[in-house]
């Protein structure tokens, strides 16, 4: 995962931003697999309610994504730094979201890029 590479390279802001986007994409995949739809609004927070309709898998992703979305503005638009510990937690949460999406994609027979 690119976020992990950025974390290892000592770039916690980039790692956090990439982790957030990986989790958003995973959320769309989970909603697509479980509900055959995705959130299409301007706010990423809208996907949280869809995820909660997506069963246990969706609830797990919603829990992690909610925490990640709380970092989005700070990581992408504010001049404040992100600590390595915060970035590490963000990457771990994103990995959990991606793992759920991969598991669902594997169950449906879809190809998933393992990079």
N, CA and C of each residue as an Amber inpcrd file, in Angstrom:
protein
   345
   0.8490000  -1.1710000   0.0000000   0.0000000   0.0000000   0.0000000
   0.8970000   1.2380000   0.0000000   0.5870000   2.1760000  -0.8720000
   1.3930000   3.3920000  -1.0130000   1.4890000   4.1710000   0.2990000
   0.4270000   4.1670000   1.0830000   0.4520000   4.8870000   2.3600000
   1.5360000   4.3240000   3.2740000   1.6820000   3.0230000   3.2780000
   2.7230000   2.3870000   4.0810000   4.1130000   2.7650000   3.6040000
   4.2800000   2.8810000   2.2870000   5.5670000   3.3030000   1.7310000
   5.9140000   4.7230000   2.1780000   4.9260000   5.6120000   2.1520000
   5.1570000   6.9920000   2.5860000   5.4780000   7.0490000   4.0780000
   4.8100000   6.2260000   4.8520000   5.0850000   6.1720000   6.2860000
   6.5220000   5.7210000   6.5250000   6.9310000   4.6740000   5.8240000
   8.2920000   4.1560000   5.9690000   9.3350000   5.1820000   5.5260000
   8.9700000   6.0380000   4.5830000   9.8880000   7.0660000   4.0870000
   9.9100000   8.3100000   4.9730000   9.1340000   8.2930000   6.0540000
   9.1380000   9.4250000   6.9770000   8.2900000  10.5990000   6.5350000
   7.2570000  10.3140000   5.7440000   6.3510000  11.3690000   5.2810000
   4.9510000  11.1170000   5.8450000   4.7340000  11.4700000   7.1150000
   3.4650000  11.1420000   7.7610000   2.2480000  11.8560000   7.1800000
   2.4050000  13.0700000   6.6790000   1.2550000  13.7710000   6.0960000
   0.8100000  13.0540000   4.8250000   1.7640000  12.7270000   3.9590000
   1.4330000  12.0000000   2.7280000   0.8540000  10.6300000   3.0540000
   1.4290000   9.9510000   4.0300000   0.9260000   8.6310000   4.4240000
  -0.5170000   8.7150000   4.8930000  -0.8190000   9.7200000   5.6900000
  -2.1790000   9.8800000   6.2100000  -3.1560000  10.1920000   5.0880000
  -2.7860000  11.0890000   4.2030000  -3.6590000  11.4410000   3.0850000
  -3.9410000  10.2260000   2.2030000  -2.9140000   9.4730000   1.8730000
  -3.1010000   8.2750000   1.0480000  -3.9320000   7.2220000   1.7750000
  -3.7370000   7.0980000   3.0700000  -4.5270000   6.1420000   3.8530000
  -6.0020000   6.5080000   3.8080000  -6.2950000   7.7760000   3.9430000
  -7.6890000   8.2370000   3.9050000  -8.3210000   7.8870000   2.5620000
  -7.6200000   8.1580000   1.4850000  -8.1810000   7.8840000   0.1580000
  -8.3000000   6.3880000  -0.1170000  -7.3830000   5.5980000   0.3920000
  -7.5100000   4.1440000   0.2480000  -8.7580000   3.6480000   0.9650000
  -9.0140000   4.1850000   2.1390000 -10.1960000   3.7740000   2.9040000
 -11.4860000   4.2330000   2.2280000 -11.4830000   5.4290000   1.6420000
 -12.6630000   5.9090000   0.9130000 -12.9580000   4.9800000  -0.2640000
 -11.9210000   4.6060000  -0.9950000 -12.1120000   3.6890000  -2.1200000
 -12.5880000   2.3220000  -1.6450000 -12.0530000   1.8540000  -0.5370000
 -12.5020000   0.5770000   0.0220000 -13.9670000   0.6580000   0.4240000
 -14.3710000   1.7860000   0.9860000 -15.7730000   1.9710000   1.3770000
 -16.6900000   1.8910000   0.1630000 -16.2880000   2.5270000  -0.9330000
 -17.0810000   2.4410000  -2.1610000 -17.1830000   0.9980000  -2.6420000
 -16.0890000   0.2540000  -2.5400000 -16.1000000  -1.1460000  -2.9640000
 -17.0340000  -1.9840000  -2.0960000 -17.0110000  -1.7600000  -0.7990000
 -17.8870000  -2.5040000   0.1130000 -19.3490000  -2.1790000  -0.1780000
 -19.6580000  -0.9090000  -0.3420000 -21.0470000  -0.5240000  -0.6510000
 -21.4800000  -1.1050000  -1.9910000 -20.5900000  -1.1080000  -2.9500000
 -20.9130000  -1.6920000  -4.2460000 -21.1740000  -3.1780000  -4.1530000
 -20.3350000  -3.8720000  -3.3970000 -20.4920000  -5.3220000  -3.2600000
 -21.7360000  -5.6930000  -2.4660000 -22.0290000  -4.9530000  -1.4230000
 -23.1450000  -5.2890000  -0.5320000 -24.4840000  -4.6820000  -0.9510000
 -24.4450000  -3.4780000  -1.5260000 -25.6910000  -2.7570000  -1.8060000
 -25.8930000  -2.4390000  -3.2860000 -24.8790000  -2.6880000  -4.0910000
 -24.8990000  -2.3460000  -5.5200000 -25.1050000  -0.8430000  -5.7310000
 -24.5820000  -0.0490000  -4.8170000 -24.6000000   1.4040000  -4.9610000
 -23.4890000   1.9960000  -4.1050000 -23.2470000   3.2840000  -4.3320000
 -22.2240000   3.9890000  -3.5550000 -22.7000000   5.4040000  -3.2860000
 -22.0880000   6.0330000  -2.3170000 -22.4260000   7.4250000  -2.0050000
 -21.9170000   8.3050000  -3.1390000 -22.7530000   9.2080000  -3.5880000
 -22.3710000  10.0640000  -4.7110000 -22.4310000  11.5450000  -4.3520000
 -22.5930000  11.8520000  -3.0810000 -22.6920000  13.2450000  -2.6520000
 -21.3410000  13.9230000  -2.5600000 -21.3690000  15.1760000  -2.1900000
 -20.1450000  15.9640000  -2.0670000 -19.3630000  15.6620000  -0.7940000
 -20.0020000  15.0820000   0.1810000 -19.3590000  14.8170000   1.4670000
 -19.0440000  13.3310000   1.6130000 -17.8020000  13.0440000   1.9770000
 -17.4170000  11.6480000   2.1960000 -18.1360000  11.0470000   3.3980000
 -18.6420000  11.8790000   4.2700000 -19.3420000  11.3910000   5.4610000
 -20.6180000  10.6350000   5.0680000 -21.1940000  10.9630000   3.9190000
 -22.4200000  10.2950000   3.4740000 -22.2490000   8.7860000   3.3290000
 -21.0500000   8.3560000   3.0020000 -20.8270000   6.9240000   2.8100000
 -20.9710000   6.1530000   4.1260000 -20.8010000   6.8220000   5.2500000
 -20.8810000   6.1260000   6.5360000 -22.2560000   5.5050000   6.7560000
 -23.3190000   6.2040000   6.3850000 -24.6580000   5.6290000   6.5630000
 -24.8660000   4.4470000   5.6270000 -24.3520000   4.5240000   4.4060000
 -24.4570000   3.3770000   3.4970000 -23.6720000   2.1820000   4.0320000
 -22.5010000   2.4520000   4.5570000 -21.7040000   1.3590000   5.1160000
 -22.4470000   0.6640000   6.2520000 -23.1350000   1.4330000   7.0670000
 -23.8630000   0.8370000   8.1940000 -25.0260000  -0.0250000   7.7270000
 -25.4780000   0.1840000   6.4840000 -26.5140000  -0.6660000   5.8930000
 -25.9150000  -1.9140000   5.2450000 -24.6030000  -2.0030000   5.2250000
 -23.8960000  -3.0480000   4.4800000 -23.4780000  -4.2340000   5.3310000
 -24.1040000  -4.4220000   6.4660000 -23.7970000  -5.5720000   7.3060000
 -22.5630000  -5.3710000   8.1660000 -22.0710000  -6.4640000   8.6910000
 -20.9280000  -6.4370000   9.6060000 -19.6920000  -5.8620000   8.9240000
 -19.4690000  -6.2620000   7.6730000 -18.3070000  -5.7460000   6.9410000
 -18.3830000  -4.2330000   6.8020000 -19.5480000  -3.7450000   6.4420000
 -19.7300000  -2.3060000   6.2850000 -19.5510000  -1.5590000   7.5900000
 -20.0600000  -2.1300000   8.6660000 -19.9230000  -1.4870000   9.9760000
 -18.4560000  -1.3880000  10.3880000 -17.6830000  -2.4240000  10.0710000
 -16.2540000  -2.3980000  10.3960000 -15.5490000  -1.2850000   9.6220000
 -15.8330000  -1.2040000   8.3260000 -15.2200000  -0.1580000   7.5090000
 -15.6890000   1.2200000   7.9760000 -16.9670000   1.3580000   8.3080000
 -17.4960000   2.6460000   8.7790000 -16.7610000   3.1140000  10.0310000
 -16.4920000   2.1960000  10.9320000 -15.8010000   2.5540000  12.1810000
 -14.4090000   3.1250000  11.8850000 -13.6720000   2.4400000  11.0170000
 -12.3220000   2.9150000  10.6790000 -12.3720000   4.1940000   9.8500000
 -13.2800000   4.2350000   8.8720000 -13.3570000   5.3940000   7.9910000
 -13.7600000   6.6550000   8.7510000 -14.6510000   6.5390000   9.7000000
 -15.0540000   7.7130000  10.4850000 -13.8480000   8.3400000  11.1760000
 -12.9950000   7.5080000  11.7140000 -11.7860000   8.0260000  12.3770000
 -10.8480000   8.6810000  11.3630000 -10.7410000   8.0670000  10.1860000
  -9.8600000   8.6230000   9.1620000 -10.3910000   9.9400000   8.6030000
 -11.6840000  10.0100000   8.3800000 -12.2570000  11.2400000   7.8270000
 -12.0600000  12.4280000   8.7540000 -11.9590000  12.1520000  10.0520000
 -11.7200000  13.2500000  10.9980000 -10.3310000  13.8710000  10.8040000
  -9.4520000  13.1740000  10.1030000  -8.1000000  13.6810000   9.8360000
  -7.9600000  14.3250000   8.4590000  -8.9620000  14.1710000   7.6130000
  -8.8260000  14.5570000   6.2030000  -8.4670000  16.0310000   6.0180000
  -9.1990000  16.9220000   6.6150000  -8.9200000  18.3500000   6.4410000
  -7.5310000  18.6900000   6.9520000  -7.1830000  18.1570000   8.0950000
  -5.8710000  18.4340000   8.6810000  -4.7440000  17.9230000   7.7860000
  -4.9120000  16.7130000   7.2540000  -3.8560000  16.1040000   6.4460000
  -3.7190000  16.7550000   5.0760000  -4.8250000  17.2580000   4.5460000
  -4.7810000  17.7220000   3.1660000  -4.7970000  19.2350000   2.9900000
  -5.2600000  19.9710000   3.9830000  -5.4390000  21.4030000   3.7630000
  -4.8130000  22.3100000   4.8110000  -4.4920000  21.7840000   5.9580000
  -3.9550000  22.6270000   7.0220000  -2.4350000  22.4960000   7.0910000
  -1.7620000  23.5470000   7.5400000  -0.3040000  23.5060000   7.5820000
   0.2620000  22.6860000   8.7450000  -0.5920000  22.2680000   9.6610000
  -0.1060000  21.5110000  10.8150000   0.4430000  20.1650000  10.3750000
   1.4530000  19.7240000  11.0970000   2.0460000  18.4260000  10.8010000
   1.1940000  17.3120000  11.4010000   1.3610000  16.1300000  10.8740000
   0.7330000  14.9180000  11.4040000   1.8510000  14.1190000  12.0650000
   1.6430000  13.6820000  13.2690000   2.6940000  12.9250000  13.9520000
   2.8520000  11.5470000  13.3110000   4.0460000  10.9800000  13.3970000
   4.2420000   9.6260000  12.8820000   3.3020000   8.6100000  13.5400000
   3.0000000   8.7870000  14.8100000   2.0950000   7.8550000  15.4970000
   0.6830000   7.9520000  14.9240000   0.2200000   9.1650000  14.6670000
  -1.1060000   9.3520000  14.0670000  -1.1320000   8.7620000  12.6660000
  -0.0840000   9.0030000  11.9000000  -0.0020000   8.4510000  10.5470000
   0.0140000   6.9280000  10.5790000   0.7380000   6.3660000  11.5170000
   0.7940000   4.9080000  11.6390000  -0.5850000   4.3230000  11.9330000
  -1.3260000   4.9630000  12.8140000  -2.6930000   4.5040000  13.1090000
  -3.5920000   4.6550000  11.8840000  -3.4100000   5.7350000  11.1410000
  -4.2130000   5.9490000   9.9290000  -3.9350000   4.8590000   8.9000000
  -2.6840000   4.5290000   8.7110000  -2.3260000   3.4780000   7.7540000
  -2.8900000   2.1360000   8.2090000  -2.8200000   1.8480000   9.4890000
  -3.3770000   0.5890000  10.0040000  -4.8870000   0.5280000   9.7790000
  -5.5800000   1.6220000  10.0070000  -7.0340000   1.6560000   9.7780000
  -7.3560000   1.4640000   8.2940000  -6.6020000   2.1240000   7.4420000
  -6.8260000   1.9730000   6.0010000  -6.5860000   0.5310000   5.5690000
  -5.5580000  -0.0850000   6.1090000  -5.2890000  -1.4930000   5.7690000
  -6.4650000  -2.3820000   6.1590000  -7.0850000  -2.0980000   7.2790000
  -8.2570000  -2.8760000   7.6910000  -9.4010000  -2.6870000   6.6960000
  -9.6210000  -1.4620000   6.2670000 -10.6860000  -1.1850000   5.2900000
 -10.4120000  -1.8970000   3.9710000  -9.1860000  -1.8080000   3.5070000
  -8.8140000  -2.4480000   2.2430000  -8.9230000  -3.9660000   2.3630000
  -8.5660000  -4.5180000   3.4960000  -8.6790000  -5.9690000   3.6920000
 -10.1270000  -6.4280000   3.5790000 -11.0470000  -5.6680000   4.1370000
 -12.4700000  -6.0120000   4.0290000 -12.9010000  -5.9610000   2.5690000
 -12.5260000  -4.9010000   1.8610000 -12.9000000  -4.7720000   0.4460000
 -12.3140000  -5.9110000  -0.3760000 -11.0750000  -6.2710000  -0.1180000
 -10.4540000  -7.3910000  -0.8420000 -11.1630000  -8.7010000  -0.5440000
 -11.5120000  -8.8970000   0.6990000 -12.2170000 -10.1270000   1.0730000
 -13.5470000 -10.2220000   0.3240000 -14.2790000  -9.1290000   0.2750000
 -15.5570000  -9.1250000  -0.4410000 -15.3570000  -9.2900000  -1.9400000
 -14.3250000  -8.6470000  -2.4870000 -14.0470000  -8.7900000  -3.9190000
 -13.6680000 -10.2300000  -4.2440000 -12.8990000 -10.8500000  -3.3620000
 -12.5350000 -12.2510000  -3.5700000 -13.7360000 -13.1600000  -3.5050000
 -14.6650000 -12.8570000  -2.6180000 -15.8770000 -13.6660000  -2.4790000
 -16.7710000 -13.5360000  -3.7030000 -16.6930000 -12.3960000  -4.3850000
 -17.5380000 -12.2040000  -5.5660000 -16.8200000 -12.5970000  -6.8490000
 -15.5540000 -13.0170000  -6.7360000 -14.8060000 -13.4490000  -7.9060000
 -14.1470000 -12.3220000  -8.6710000 -14.1270000 -11.1150000  -8.1210000
 -13.5040000  -9.9800000  -8.8000000 -11.9940000 -10.0400000  -8.6560000
 -11.3110000  -9.4630000  -9.6180000  -9.8610000  -9.3620000  -9.5440000
  -9.5100000  -8.1880000  -8.6390000  -8.5150000  -8.3670000  -7.8080000
  -8.0530000  -7.2980000  -6.9280000  -6.5520000  -7.1780000  -7.0990000
  -6.0800000  -5.9680000  -7.3260000  -4.6530000  -5.7100000  -7.4420000
  -4.0290000  -5.8720000  -6.0620000  -3.0680000  -6.7510000  -5.9330000
  -2.4680000  -7.0650000  -4.6280000  -1.3310000  -6.1340000  -4.2410000
  -1.0370000  -5.1000000  -5.0250000   0.0520000  -4.1910000  -4.6660000
  -0.2020000  -3.5010000  -3.3890000
